[in-house]
Amino acid sequence: MNLWPCLLIFSVTNYRFTRRALMTGLGGLGLTGVAGAQTPVATPSPVLSRIPSLRVGVSSLTNPSSMEAMWLNSLTHDSPFYWNSSGDILPGIATRASGESTTRLGLRVRLGTLAQDGTVVTPQHFLQALIRLQSSPDSWRLAHVIDTYVADDTLWIVCDRQDLSLQATLAHPSMAVSVNRVGTGPFQRGIATRAQAPYGRNPLFWQIERPHIDELQVIAIADDVQRSTAMATGELDLLPNVPLLDVPMLAAEPTIYLVGGASNRLCHLQLRMEMAPLNNTRVRQILSGAIDRAALISIATANQAEIATTLFPPDGWTEEIDGLATISADSVREEFRDLGLPTDIRLHLLTDNADATLANTAVVLQDQFANCGISLSITLLDGAELADAVANGDYDLLVSYSEPWRDPHELVWPLLSSHGVDNWSGFSSAEIDTLLRAAVLLDDDAFRRGRYTRLEQLVRRDVPVIPLFRPYVWDAVSTRYPGYSALPPATSRGMMTLLPTDQG
């Protein structure tokens, strides 16, 4: 069914749709295998071959909450650990010390690690990063840390119990190590304007001879279409986190290859549970079953996502979970009548105007809910206005993305814990809190899967969160520079292996 005519008719409060309209015509283009099909084979090059300059496009140089902010931060700052292309967490500028136990972790500075100003990095700098983290919104990551101290050239982190998620925290950007306000990453940021920032190669980078790029010119282009067009026309050499609606266009461009694919980021719907009718568990279950996720993905993301009915991807951190029962629009109306609900249910949805896929998701949900007799108004905000509206609870439904995560605790604790920083549903469950605490206690995959499986079952029953889809994440690279590594999203390390195609 072509939804275009009905999608143009909707009520939106404070409507500021700064991205393009819905691209329904792209719904049939699935591109799951495009990266492998397009990536060129790197021409063998001498070790010392260099790329003089690379032009990179981002939407903003100043938005601290965006995926691109994490990407830009990884240019200049290293955390103690990092992750590889398989998602494994490995020692980076830190190495593990002997004498560790299940509740005592020791970090030593990798030999030869210098800050960008030439200062020798010490365990004290690791300690300073921990102290900054403890006073930040991400302090929940250190919930079980009871002591930190430096002894024998080692930072010791002591916990009151084993916490298997701590290693992922040590690889997270929130643990970026600074020395005299500069980092240890592969690039040094120069004097920037709002529209452009130069990044010069850090000659003191701990990975010798990396990067192969002498300079980056990072250019801010706020409009998604203009940014993608600049990539297609050769004005940019690299476009991280390609806007999903533009993937089909860039995939057809022979001078570009795409690297990436499925991610573990989750687009989810949170429900304010204290007010009728969403305080009724059955109503929340009905809403989840009424969403046509395949149609949602086709229209909102140009098929650049995979359906999600669970928090975790299949065959990962959970055992088999029963499929979600779908509910037709007629059945929804009938069940609502049986529950004694009014025929004109009105709900208010809030989301981020800066992300076209979220804005489109809101509009598609509005259309699908309208077929079920639910009137859904939409408010699209960004920046501080969005944060204020969320904090004030001025909504019934909130659609947003999770951060990329390495350990499952990073996804579910902020979202579902009674004290979770992203638990905007106001959900509180003693059983779920217990499961969250227990799931990071033992280094046993079967034990952890059992806890997260039970967690999924409780979320399916109580529906504080409705999973919608997991977006693909693509980086676009000019074919002049082969060798880009496929890494999980929100890190610039994929370009560390880039080489020029010729030496001229």
N, C-alpha and C positions, 0 to 999 in steps of 0.2 A: 504494500500500500504506500502510495506517495503521501508523506505527511506534510509536505511543504505548505499547502494552503492553510491547514489548520494551525501550523506552528507559527504563522505570522500573527495570529490573533491571541494575545495574552496580555494580562495586566501585570505590570512590573512597577514596583515602588522604587523611586529614586533610580530610574533606569539610565545607566551610563555604559552601554554596550560598546566598548571601544575596539573590539575585534570584529572580524567579518561575520556575516550572517551564517546560519547553518548551511553546511555543504553537503546536502543530502545526496547530491549526484555522485559523491565519492564513496558511498557506502559499500559498493561491491568490490572495492579494491583491497584484497588482503595481501599483506606484504611480509608475512612472517619470515620468509627465507631470503629477503632482498639483500641483507648484508653479505651473506655468504656468496650470493650470486654475483655481486658487483665488486667485491673487494679485489683490487688488482694485485698481482704478484710483485713484490718488491724487487727491483733490480739490485743485484749485489753492489754494494758501495763500500768504499774505504771507511774504516772506523772513524776517521777524523772528518768525514764529509759533514758539511753543516748547511743548515737552512738559515739564510741571513735574516729573514723577517717573515712572520706569519700573521695574517689578519684574521681576527676572531670576532664573531658577532654575538652579542648578548642583548637581552631586553633592557637591562638596567645595570648600572654600576653602583647603585645606592640602595637597592632593596635588600635588607638583611635577612628576610625570611624566605627568599626564593631558592630554588634548586641551584640557580646560577651563582648565588652568593656562596654556596658551599663549593661549587666548582672553582670560582675565583680565589677563594681562600686557600684551596689546595695548591694553587700556583706558588704561593709565598710561604705557606706554613706546613710543617709536618707534625703529625701526632706520633707518639711513641711507637705505635704499631700501624700497619696498613693492610689492605686486603688485595688479593690477587684476582686473576680473571675467573677463578672458580669460586670466589667469595670467601676463600680461606683467609684467616687473620694471621699475619706474619709479623715478626719483629722488624721494625724500621730503624728509626734513630735510637731505639732502645733495644737492648738484648736482655734475656732473662738471666737472673743471678742464681747461683747455686744456693742451697739452703732454703728453698721455698717449701711451703706446705699448702694444704688446701685452703688455709685462711691467711696466708702470708705470702705476698707477691713481691719479688724483688726486681727492680729495673736498673740496669746499668747503661750508661751512654755508649753507643757504638763508637769504637775508636775512630778518630778523625772527623767527628761531627763538629762543624763550626756554624755559628750564626752568620748571617749575611754580612755583618760588620767585622767578621774575623774573630769574634769572641768564642772561646772554647765552651761548648755546651756542657753543663754539669748536672748531676742529679738535683741540685737546688732549682734548676730551671724546670725540671719535671714537677717538682713540688709546687712551684709557683703556679703551674698550669692546673694542678689539682685544686689549689686554693681558689683560683678564679672559678673553676667549675662548681665548687661547693657553694659559691655565692651567686650562682646563675640560675635561670629557670630549669636548667638540666641537672640540678643538684640531686634529683631523685636517683640518678645513675650511681651515686656514691652512698646509697642508703645504708649499706652494711659496713662501710669503712669507719673504723673506730679510732684509728691512729695512723699517722704517717710520720716518718722520720728518715733522715739521711745518716748512714753509717757505712764505713768501708767503701766509699765511692758508689754507694747503692741507695736508691730510694726504696724504702720498704713501705708497703701498703698492708695494713693489718685490718682484717674484717672480723666481725663477730660470728660469722658463719661463711661457708663457701658460697660464692656468688659467681656462677658460670657466665654471667653477662658482663662481668667487669672487663674481660679482655676486649670485647666489642667496644666498650666505652673508651678504652685506651687507643682505639683506632678511629674514634669519632672526631669530627672537626672541632667539637667543643673542648677537646683536649689538646688543641694546637699549642705547640711550644713556642714561646717568644723569648727573645733575649734583647734587652734594651729596645723593646717594641718592634723588633724585626724578627723574621722567622728563619727557618732552615730549609725552606722549600727551594725548588729549582729555579725560581725567578724572583727578581726584586722589582717592586712596583715603583715607577717614576712619578713625576708630577702629573696629576690627572685633571681633566675637566669633567663636566657632567656628561660629556658625549664621548670621551675617549681617554684611555689610560695606557701608557707604555709600560711594558714589563721587559726588563733586561735579564739576560741569562746570569744566574748566580754562579760565578766561577769557583766558589767554595762548596758547591753542593756535594753532599756525602757520597752520592753515586757518581764515581769518576767518569768523565766524558759525557755524562747526561746533563741536561737535554742536548739534542743535536740542533736546537734552535737558538739563534743568537738574540732574537727580539720578538716580542709579541706586541701587536697593536690591537688592543681590545676596544671594540667600537660598540657603543650603546645605540640600538635601534629599537625603540619601544614597540612599534607596530609589527605584529607577527608577519603579515604579508610582505612588508617592505624588507624585513630581515631575511626571510626565506628567498625573496626575489634577489636580494644582493648576493646570496650564496649561489643561486642558480646562474646569475650573470657574471660570476667570477670576481665580484668586488670583495668577497670574503673567501678565505681559504679553509676556514673551519667554523662550523656552527654547532655548538654543543646543545643538547636537549632540543632537537628540532620540534617546532610546533606540530602536533600530530596531524592537524588538518592539512599540513603542507607536505607530509611524507610522500603521498602519491606523486605530487609534482616533482619533488627532488629525486625520487626513485627513477623517474623517467629521463633524468638529465645525464647524458653520457660522461660529462666531465666531473661527476660527483659519485662517491660511493658512501653508503650508509653502514654504520657499525652499531650494533646494539640488538634490540629485540625485547623479549619479555622481561619484565622487572618484577620485584616483589613489593613495589609501592601499591597501596590500596586506595582506591576511590570508594568512599563509604558515606553513608547517610546516618547521621546521629539524630535521635528523637528526644525532644524535651518530654520527660516522662511524668512530671508532676501534675500536669493539667489535662483535663478531658479534651478529646477522647483518647489521647495517647497514653494516659495512665492505665488503660485497659490492655493487658497483655495480648489478648486475641486481636485487638485492632492492629497492634504493631505487627503481629504475625501475618495478618491479612495484607497489610501494606507491602510487606516484603515479598509475599507470594504474588502480588498483583503486578509487579514490575517486570516488563519484558526486557530483560537485560541484553538480549541479542540485538533488538531494535535500538536500544539505547546506545550500544557501542557503535553500531553502524552509522548512526546519525551524529552522535556527539564527538566521536573520535575518528571518523572515516575508517572504521574497522581496525584501528590501531590499539587494540586492547584485547584481553581475554576475560571471559565471564568469571565473576567471583560470587559464589554463594557462601563461602567460608572465609575466615580471616586469613588463613594460611593457604598457599598454593597446594594442590593435591600432591600426594606422595612426598610430602616434606616433613612437617613437624606434627602431623596427626595421622591417626589410623583412619580407616574408611568412615566417612560421615554420610548419613542418608541424604539422598538428593532432596532439594527443596521442592515442595509441592507448589505447582503454579495454580493460580486462582483466576478464573475468567472475570471480566468486568461484571457480567450479570450475576455471577456468584458472589462477588464483593458486595454488590447492592443488596442481594438477598440476605447475606450474613449481617450486614449493617442493620437491616430492618429487624432481624431476629434479635439483635443486641439492643434494640430500642433507640438507635442513634437517629438524629435528625437527617432529613434528606438533603440538606444543604451544608454538609461539613465544610468548614473553611480552615485552611492551614496556611501558615506563612513560612516560606523557605528562604534561607539566607546562604549566599555563597560569594566566592571571590570573582570580581569582575575582571581581574588581570589575567585570568586563565580562560581561554576560549572554550576548552573542553568542559570546564566546570559550569560556565554560563550555559553552554549548550545542553549539558546534562540537566540543569534546572528546568530548561524549557521543555525538554522531552518528558521529564517526570510530570511536569504540569499537564501536558497533553494526555499522558497515560492515566493520570489520576482523574482528569476530567471525565474520561470514559467510565470511571467507576463512581461518579457522583461527588467527587471531592474538588472543591474550588481551591486551587493553590496559587497564592500570590507570591511574587518573587522580589527580593531585594538584592541587587548586585552592588557590592561595595569593594573597596580595596584599601590596603594600607591601614592606617590608624582607625579609619571609620569602621572597617570590618572588625578589627580587634575590639573596638568599643562596643559594637552591636552584639558580638558574641559574649563579651563579658557581662553585658547588661541583660542577657537572656531574651533579647527581642526577636524571638523566632520560635517556630515549632520544629522545624527540620533544618539541619545544617549539612551541606554536602561539601566534602573537602578531601584532600589527599593526605596520606601518611608520608612520613619521611622514608627514604630507603633504610633498610635495617640489615644488620648482620646476624644478630642473635634475636630469636623470637620475642624475648622479654622487651626489646626496644619497641616493638609494635604494640604489644598488648597491655603492658603496664600503664603507659600514659593514657591509653584509650579506655581501659576497663577498671583499673584500680579505683577504689573509693576516693583516693587522693591523687588520681592521675591528672597530670597537667592539661591533657587534652580530653578529659572526660566531661564534655559539655552536655551530655545527657542527664547528668546528675545521678547516674546509676550507682547503686551501692549494693554489694552482695558479699556477705561474709564468706560464702563458699568460694566465690571467685577470688577474693583477696587471699584466701588460704592457698588456692591453687597457684596463684601468681608467685607467692612466696616460696612454695615448695618446688616449683618447676625449675628453679635455678640452683637447687640445693645439692643435687647429686650429678656427677659426671657419668651419666648413664643414658644413652639415647632412648632406650625403650622406656625408662622411667619418665623422661621428659615428654615423649610422645603421648604416653598415657595421660599425663596431666593436661597437656594442651588439647588432646581429644575431648576430655571431659569439659574443658573450657569452651570448646566449640559447641558442644551439645547444650551447655547452659545458655550461650549466646543465641543459639537457634531457638531455644525455648522462651527466653525472656526478651530478646530483640531490643537491647539498648542501642545496637549498631546494626545497620543493614549493609553488608558488603555489596558492591555494585560491579566493579571491574578492576583489573590490574592493567594499567597502561603500559604499552611498549615505550621504551626510551631509545631514541636514536641520536647519534652524532653524525653530522654530514661533513665529509672531508673531500677536498679537491684531489683528483687523481694525480696531480703533480706531486703529491706527497703520500706515497704508499706506506703501509706498515702500521697503521693506527691499530692499537690493541683494543680488543673488546673487553671492557671492564664494567663492573657495576656502575650505576649512574652516580652523578654528583661528585666525580673526581676527574681532575685533568690529567691523571697519570696515563691515560690511554694514548696521549700524543708523545710520550717519552720515547717511543720506539720509531717515530716518524723519521724518514730519510727522503732527501730529494731524489728525483728520478734521473737527474743528470748532474754533472759536476761543473757545468758551464756557468 
